[in-house]
Amino acid sequence: MAWIQQVPTDEATGELEKIYTAAKGRSGDVAHIITVMSQRPRVLSTFMRFYVQLMKSETTLPSREKELLATVTSEVNGCFY
C-alpha cells in the first residue's frame, strides 16, 4: 500500500472526479496508480493522456502486447499492475 495520501473516489471533485469517472468507465474501477497521483489532478490528467497515447496508439506492437509487457515488468519488479 502506498504511503502517499490519496483522495478517495467518493471525495473527488472537479477535474479529479472527471478522471475517476473516466477510469471507472474504462475498467469498472479506479486503478491504484491513479489514486496515488490524486493529489495533483493536472499532473494525473497529463499522465493519463500520455499513457493512452503510448498504450493505445497504433505502433508495431498491438495494445495487448504492450499490456502484457507492462504486466510482466510489474511482476518482475514486485509491483501490482
The first five atom37 places (N, CA, C, CB, O) and aatype in JSON, in Angstrom:
{
  "aatype": [12, 0, 17, 9, 5, 5, 19, 14, 16, 3, 6, 0, 16, 7, 6, 10, 6, 11, 9, 18, 16, 0, 0, 11, 7, 1, 15, 7, 3, 19, 0, 8, 9, 9, 16, 19, 12, 15, 5, 1, 14, 1, 19, 10, 15, 16, 13, 12, 1, 13, 18, 19, 5, 10, 12, 11, 15, 6, 16, 16, 10, 14, 15, 1, 6, 11, 6, 10, 10, 0, 16, 19, 16, 15, 6, 19, 2, 7, 4, 13, 18],
  "atom_mask": [
    [1, 1, 1, 1, 1],
    [1, 1, 1, 1, 1],
    [1, 1, 1, 1, 1],
    [1, 1, 1, 1, 1],
    [1, 1, 1, 1, 1],
    [1, 1, 1, 1, 1],
    [1, 1, 1, 1, 1],
    [1, 1, 1, 1, 1],
    [1, 1, 1, 1, 1],
    [1, 1, 1, 1, 1],
    [1, 1, 1, 1, 1],
    [1, 1, 1, 1, 1],
    [1, 1, 1, 1, 1],
    [1, 1, 1, 0, 1],
    [1, 1, 1, 1, 1],
    [1, 1, 1, 1, 1],
    [1, 1, 1, 1, 1],
    [1, 1, 1, 1, 1],
    [1, 1, 1, 1, 1],
    [1, 1, 1, 1, 1],
    [1, 1, 1, 1, 1],
    [1, 1, 1, 1, 1],
    [1, 1, 1, 1, 1],
    [1, 1, 1, 1, 1],
    [1, 1, 1, 0, 1],
    [1, 1, 1, 1, 1],
    [1, 1, 1, 1, 1],
    [1, 1, 1, 0, 1],
    [1, 1, 1, 1, 1],
    [1, 1, 1, 1, 1],
    [1, 1, 1, 1, 1],
    [1, 1, 1, 1, 1],
    [1, 1, 1, 1, 1],
    [1, 1, 1, 1, 1],
    [1, 1, 1, 1, 1],
    [1, 1, 1, 1, 1],
    [1, 1, 1, 1, 1],
    [1, 1, 1, 1, 1],
    [1, 1, 1, 1, 1],
    [1, 1, 1, 1, 1],
    [1, 1, 1, 1, 1],
    [1, 1, 1, 1, 1],
    [1, 1, 1, 1, 1],
    [1, 1, 1, 1, 1],
    [1, 1, 1, 1, 1],
    [1, 1, 1, 1, 1],
    [1, 1, 1, 1, 1],
    [1, 1, 1, 1, 1],
    [1, 1, 1, 1, 1],
    [1, 1, 1, 1, 1],
    [1, 1, 1, 1, 1],
    [1, 1, 1, 1, 1],
    [1, 1, 1, 1, 1],
    [1, 1, 1, 1, 1],
    [1, 1, 1, 1, 1],
    [1, 1, 1, 1, 1],
    [1, 1, 1, 1, 1],
    [1, 1, 1, 1, 1],
    [1, 1, 1, 1, 1],
    [1, 1, 1, 1, 1],
    [1, 1, 1, 1, 1],
    [1, 1, 1, 1, 1],
    [1, 1, 1, 1, 1],
    [1, 1, 1, 1, 1],
    [1, 1, 1, 1, 1],
    [1, 1, 1, 1, 1],
    [1, 1, 1, 1, 1],
    [1, 1, 1, 1, 1],
    [1, 1, 1, 1, 1],
    [1, 1, 1, 1, 1],
    [1, 1, 1, 1, 1],
    [1, 1, 1, 1, 1],
    [1, 1, 1, 1, 1],
    [1, 1, 1, 1, 1],
    [1, 1, 1, 1, 1],
    [1, 1, 1, 1, 1],
    [1, 1, 1, 1, 1],
    [1, 1, 1, 0, 1],
    [1, 1, 1, 1, 1],
    [1, 1, 1, 1, 1],
    [1, 1, 1, 1, 1]
  ],
  "atom_positions": [
    [[0.83, -1.19, 0.0], [0.0, 0.0, 0.0], [0.88, 1.25, 0.0], [-0.95, 0.0, 1.21], [1.89, 1.29, 0.69]],
    [[0.5, 2.23, -0.75], [1.27, 3.46, -0.86], [1.15, 4.29, 0.42], [0.8, 4.28, -2.06], [0.1, 4.29, 1.07]],
    [[2.2, 4.97, 0.76], [2.18, 5.85, 1.92], [1.75, 7.26, 1.54], [3.53, 5.88, 2.58], [1.6, 8.13, 2.41]],
    [[1.56, 7.49, 0.26], [1.13, 8.8, -0.23], [-0.35, 8.97, 0.07], [1.41, 8.94, -1.76], [-1.16, 8.09, -0.21]],
    [[-0.69, 10.11, 0.65], [-2.1, 10.38, 0.94], [-2.87, 10.47, -0.38], [-2.27, 11.7, 1.76], [-2.44, 11.14, -1.32]],
    [[-4.0, 9.78, -0.43], [-4.79, 9.69, -1.65], [-6.19, 10.25, -1.42], [-4.86, 8.24, -2.14], [-6.71, 10.22, -0.31]],
    [[-6.77, 10.76, -2.49], [-8.15, 11.25, -2.42], [-9.07, 10.07, -2.75], [-8.39, 12.45, -3.42], [-9.02, 9.53, -3.85]],
    [[-9.91, 9.67, -1.78], [-10.84, 8.56, -2.05], [-11.79, 8.92, -3.18], [-11.64, 8.21, -0.78], [-12.1, 10.09, -3.41]],
    [[-12.24, 7.91, -3.89], [-13.1, 8.16, -5.05], [-14.38, 8.91, -4.68], [-13.46, 6.85, -5.73], [-14.87, 9.72, -5.46]],
    [[-14.92, 8.64, -3.5], [-16.16, 9.31, -3.1], [-15.94, 10.74, -2.61], [-16.85, 8.5, -2.02], [-16.91, 11.44, -2.31]],
    [[-14.69, 11.19, -2.52], [-14.39, 12.55, -2.09], [-13.83, 13.41, -3.22], [-13.42, 12.52, -0.93], [-13.52, 14.58, -3.0]],
    [[-13.69, 12.85, -4.4], [-13.11, 13.58, -5.53], [-14.09, 14.62, -6.04], [-12.72, 12.61, -6.66], [-15.3, 14.4, -6.09]],
    [[-13.54, 15.78, -6.43], [-14.35, 16.84, -7.02], [-13.61, 17.39, -8.23], [-14.64, 17.98, -5.98], [-12.42, 17.13, -8.43]],
    [[-14.33, 18.16, -9.04], [-13.72, 18.86, -10.16], [-13.03, 17.93, -11.15], [0.0, 0.0, 0.0], [-13.58, 16.9, -11.54]],
    [[-11.82, 18.33, -11.56], [-11.06, 17.58, -12.57], [-10.78, 16.15, -12.11], [-9.75, 18.3, -12.88], [-10.85, 15.22, -12.91]],
    [[-10.47, 15.98, -10.82], [-10.18, 14.63, -10.32], [-11.42, 13.74, -10.4], [-9.68, 14.71, -8.87], [-11.3, 12.56, -10.73]],
    [[-12.58, 14.27, -10.11], [-13.8, 13.5, -10.21], [-14.02, 13.03, -11.66], [-15.01, 14.33, -9.73], [-14.45, 11.9, -11.9]],
    [[-13.73, 13.9, -12.62], [-13.87, 13.54, -14.03], [-12.89, 12.41, -14.4], [-13.63, 14.79, -14.94], [-13.24, 11.48, -15.12]],
    [[-11.67, 12.51, -13.9], [-10.66, 11.48, -14.17], [-11.11, 10.15, -13.56], [-9.28, 11.9, -13.6], [-11.02, 9.11, -14.22]],
    [[-11.58, 10.16, -12.33], [-12.05, 8.94, -11.67], [-13.23, 8.34, -12.43], [-12.45, 9.24, -10.2], [-13.3, 7.13, -12.62]],
    [[-14.16, 9.18, -12.86], [-15.33, 8.71, -13.6], [-14.91, 8.06, -14.92], [-16.31, 9.87, -13.87], [-15.43, 7.01, -15.3]],
    [[-13.97, 8.68, -15.62], [-13.47, 8.11, -16.88], [-12.78, 6.77, -16.62], [-12.49, 9.09, -17.57], [-12.95, 5.82, -17.39]],
    [[-12.0, 6.69, -15.55], [-11.32, 5.44, -15.22], [-12.33, 4.33, -14.93], [-10.38, 5.63, -14.01], [-12.16, 3.2, -15.39]],
    [[-13.36, 4.66, -14.18], [-14.41, 3.67, -13.89], [-15.1, 3.23, -15.17], [-15.44, 4.25, -12.9], [-15.47, 2.06, -15.31]],
    [[-15.28, 4.16, -16.11], [-15.92, 3.84, -17.37], [-15.08, 2.89, -18.23], [0.0, 0.0, 0.0], [-15.63, 2.06, -18.96]],
    [[-13.77, 3.02, -18.13], [-12.88, 2.16, -18.92], [-12.74, 0.77, -18.33], [-11.52, 2.79, -19.04], [-12.75, -0.22, -19.06]],
    [[-12.62, 0.69, -17.01], [-12.29, -0.61, -16.41], [-13.22, -1.04, -15.29], [-10.91, -0.58, -15.9], [-13.06, -2.13, -14.73]],
    [[-14.18, -0.2, -14.95], [-15.11, -0.55, -13.88], [-14.63, -0.15, -12.5], [0.0, 0.0, 0.0], [-15.37, -0.29, -11.53]],
    [[-13.4, 0.35, -12.4], [-12.84, 0.75, -11.11], [-11.74, 1.79, -11.36], [-12.28, -0.48, -10.32], [-11.36, 2.03, -12.51]],
    [[-11.25, 2.38, -10.29], [-10.15, 3.33, -10.38], [-8.88, 2.61, -9.96], [-10.41, 4.61, -9.5], [-8.76, 2.17, -8.82]],
    [[-7.92, 2.5, -10.88], [-6.67, 1.8, -10.59], [-5.89, 2.52, -9.5], [-5.81, 1.68, -11.87], [-5.96, 3.74, -9.36]],
    [[-5.15, 1.74, -8.74], [-4.38, 2.27, -7.62], [-3.38, 3.35, -8.08], [-3.64, 1.14, -6.92], [-3.18, 4.34, -7.38]],
    [[-2.76, 3.16, -9.23], [-1.8, 4.15, -9.73], [-2.47, 5.51, -9.93], [-1.18, 3.67, -11.05], [-1.81, 6.54, -9.8]],
    [[-3.74, 5.51, -10.24], [-4.48, 6.77, -10.42], [-4.72, 7.44, -9.08], [-5.81, 6.53, -11.15], [-4.51, 8.64, -8.95]],
    [[-5.15, 6.68, -8.08], [-5.41, 7.29, -6.77], [-4.12, 7.78, -6.11], [-6.11, 6.28, -5.84], [-4.14, 8.75, -5.35]],
    [[-3.0, 7.12, -6.41], [-1.72, 7.56, -5.84], [-1.36, 8.95, -6.36], [-0.59, 6.54, -6.18], [-0.72, 9.73, -5.66]],
    [[-1.76, 9.27, -7.57], [-1.46, 10.58, -8.15], [-2.6, 11.59, -7.93], [-1.19, 10.44, -9.64], [-2.58, 12.67, -8.52]],
    [[-3.57, 11.26, -7.1], [-4.78, 12.07, -6.96], [-4.56, 13.45, -6.34], [-5.76, 11.33, -6.14], [-5.41, 14.32, -6.49]],
    [[-3.46, 13.67, -5.66], [-3.21, 14.98, -5.06], [-2.85, 16.04, -6.1], [-2.09, 14.88, -4.03], [-2.9, 17.24, -5.82]],
    [[-2.49, 15.59, -7.31], [-2.1, 16.51, -8.38], [-2.92, 16.21, -9.63], [-0.58, 16.42, -8.68], [-2.38, 15.62, -10.57]],
    [[-4.2, 16.59, -9.67], [-5.07, 16.24, -10.8], [-4.54, 16.67, -12.17], [-6.41, 16.85, -10.59], [-4.72, 15.94, -13.15]],
    [[-3.9, 17.83, -12.27], [-3.38, 18.27, -13.58], [-2.25, 17.36, -14.04], [-2.89, 19.73, -13.51], [-2.17, 17.01, -15.22]],
    [[-1.38, 16.97, -13.12], [-0.29, 16.04, -13.46], [-0.89, 14.69, -13.83], [0.71, 15.9, -12.29], [-0.46, 14.07, -14.8]],
    [[-1.87, 14.24, -13.06], [-2.54, 12.97, -13.34], [-3.2, 12.99, -14.72], [-3.59, 12.67, -12.26], [-3.1, 12.01, -15.46]],
    [[-3.85, 14.08, -15.05], [-4.5, 14.2, -16.35], [-3.47, 14.11, -17.49], [-5.28, 15.54, -16.44], [-3.7, 13.44, -18.49]],
    [[-2.34, 14.77, -17.31], [-1.27, 14.71, -18.31], [-0.73, 13.29, -18.42], [-0.13, 15.67, -17.94], [-0.5, 12.8, -19.53]],
    [[-0.53, 12.62, -17.29], [-0.07, 11.24, -17.29], [-1.06, 10.33, -18.02], [0.14, 10.74, -15.86], [-0.64, 9.48, -18.8]],
    [[-2.34, 10.52, -17.78], [-3.36, 9.66, -18.41], [-3.35, 9.84, -19.92], [-4.76, 9.98, -17.84], [-3.46, 8.87, -20.67]],
    [[-3.21, 11.07, -20.38], [-3.13, 11.31, -21.83], [-1.89, 10.62, -22.41], [-3.11, 12.83, -22.14], [-1.96, 10.01, -23.48]],
    [[-0.76, 10.74, -21.71], [0.46, 10.08, -22.16], [0.28, 8.57, -22.2], [1.63, 10.44, -21.23], [0.65, 7.92, -23.19]],
    [[-0.29, 8.0, -21.15], [-0.49, 6.55, -21.07], [-1.38, 6.05, -22.21], [-1.12, 6.17, -19.72], [-1.04, 5.07, -22.88]],
    [[-2.49, 6.72, -22.44], [-3.4, 6.3, -23.51], [-2.7, 6.41, -24.87], [-4.69, 7.16, -23.51], [-2.83, 5.52, -25.7]],
    [[-1.97, 7.5, -25.09], [-1.25, 7.65, -26.36], [-0.21, 6.55, -26.52], [-0.56, 9.03, -26.42], [-0.09, 5.97, -27.61]],
    [[0.52, 6.24, -25.47], [1.56, 5.22, -25.52], [0.99, 3.82, -25.72], [2.36, 5.25, -24.25], [1.47, 3.08, -26.58]],
    [[-0.03, 3.47, -24.96], [-0.54, 2.11, -24.94], [-1.57, 1.83, -26.03], [-1.12, 1.82, -23.61], [-1.68, 0.69, -26.48]],
    [[-2.32, 2.81, -26.44], [-3.43, 2.57, -27.36], [-3.16, 3.02, -28.79], [-4.65, 3.25, -26.87], [-3.95, 2.7, -29.68]],
    [[-2.08, 3.75, -29.03], [-1.82, 4.21, -30.39], [-1.3, 3.06, -31.25], [-0.81, 5.37, -30.38], [-0.73, 2.09, -30.74]],
    [[-1.5, 3.19, -32.53], [-1.06, 2.17, -33.48], [0.46, 2.24, -33.62], [-1.74, 2.36, -34.85], [1.01, 3.25, -34.05]],
    [[1.11, 1.16, -33.27], [2.56, 1.04, -33.43], [2.84, -0.37, -33.93], [3.32, 1.34, -32.08], [1.91, -1.11, -34.29]],
    [[4.1, -0.76, -33.95], [4.43, -2.11, -34.38], [3.96, -3.17, -33.39], [5.93, -2.24, -34.6], [3.8, -4.33, -33.75]],
    [[3.74, -2.78, -32.14], [3.21, -3.7, -31.13], [1.72, -3.44, -30.92], [3.98, -3.56, -29.8], [1.32, -2.3, -30.69]],
    [[0.91, -4.47, -30.98], [-0.51, -4.29, -30.66], [-0.69, -3.93, -29.17], [-1.31, -5.58, -31.0], [0.17, -4.24, -28.35]],
    [[-1.78, -3.28, -28.84], [-2.06, -2.87, -27.46], [-1.99, -4.04, -26.49], [-3.42, -2.22, -27.37], [-1.47, -3.89, -25.38]],
    [[-2.49, -5.19, -26.88], [-2.49, -6.34, -25.96], [-1.07, -6.77, -25.61], [-3.26, -7.52, -26.58], [-0.81, -7.21, -24.49]],
    [[-0.14, -6.65, -26.56], [1.25, -7.0, -26.28], [1.91, -5.95, -25.38], [2.04, -7.15, -27.59], [2.73, -6.28, -24.53]],
    [[1.55, -4.69, -25.57], [2.07, -3.63, -24.68], [1.58, -3.88, -23.25], [1.61, -2.22, -25.18], [2.36, -3.75, -22.3]],
    [[0.32, -4.23, -23.11], [-0.23, -4.51, -21.78], [0.45, -5.72, -21.15], [-1.74, -4.75, -21.87], [0.73, -5.73, -19.96]],
    [[0.71, -6.74, -21.97], [1.4, -7.93, -21.47], [2.81, -7.57, -20.98], [1.48, -9.01, -22.57], [3.23, -8.03, -19.92]],
    [[3.53, -6.76, -21.75], [4.86, -6.33, -21.34], [4.81, -5.53, -20.04], [5.51, -5.5, -22.45], [5.66, -5.7, -19.16]],
    [[3.83, -4.66, -19.91], [3.68, -3.87, -18.69], [3.37, -4.77, -17.5], [2.58, -2.81, -18.86], [3.89, -4.56, -16.4]],
    [[2.53, -5.78, -17.7], [2.18, -6.71, -16.63], [3.39, -7.52, -16.19], [1.05, -7.64, -17.07], [3.64, -7.67, -15.0]],
    [[4.12, -8.05, -17.14], [5.31, -8.85, -16.82], [6.36, -7.98, -16.11], [5.92, -9.48, -18.11], [6.96, -8.4, -15.12]],
    [[6.58, -6.78, -16.6], [7.53, -5.87, -15.97], [7.13, -5.56, -14.54], [7.65, -4.57, -16.78], [7.98, -5.57, -13.64]],
    [[5.86, -5.29, -14.32], [5.37, -5.04, -12.96], [5.59, -6.25, -12.05], [3.89, -4.67, -12.98], [5.99, -6.1, -10.9]],
    [[5.33, -7.43, -12.57], [5.54, -8.66, -11.79], [7.01, -8.83, -11.42], [5.04, -9.9, -12.58], [7.33, -9.13, -10.27]],
    [[7.88, -8.64, -12.38], [9.33, -8.77, -12.13], [9.77, -7.75, -11.08], [10.13, -8.56, -13.45], [10.62, -8.06, -10.24]],
    [[9.2, -6.55, -11.12], [9.55, -5.51, -10.16], [8.81, -5.61, -8.84], [9.29, -4.18, -10.76], [9.02, -4.8, -7.94]],
    [[7.93, -6.62, -8.72], [7.19, -6.8, -7.48], [6.09, -5.77, -7.26], [0.0, 0.0, 0.0], [5.72, -5.48, -6.12]],
    [[5.58, -5.22, -8.36], [4.53, -4.19, -8.28], [3.19, -4.79, -8.72], [4.89, -2.95, -9.15], [3.14, -5.62, -9.63]],
    [[2.12, -4.36, -8.07], [0.79, -4.74, -8.5], [0.46, -3.94, -9.74], [-0.27, -4.51, -7.38], [0.58, -2.71, -9.72]],
    [[0.05, -4.59, -10.79], [-0.28, -3.88, -12.04], [-1.75, -3.57, -12.11], [0.13, -4.7, -13.26], [-2.21, -2.98, -13.08]]
  ]
}
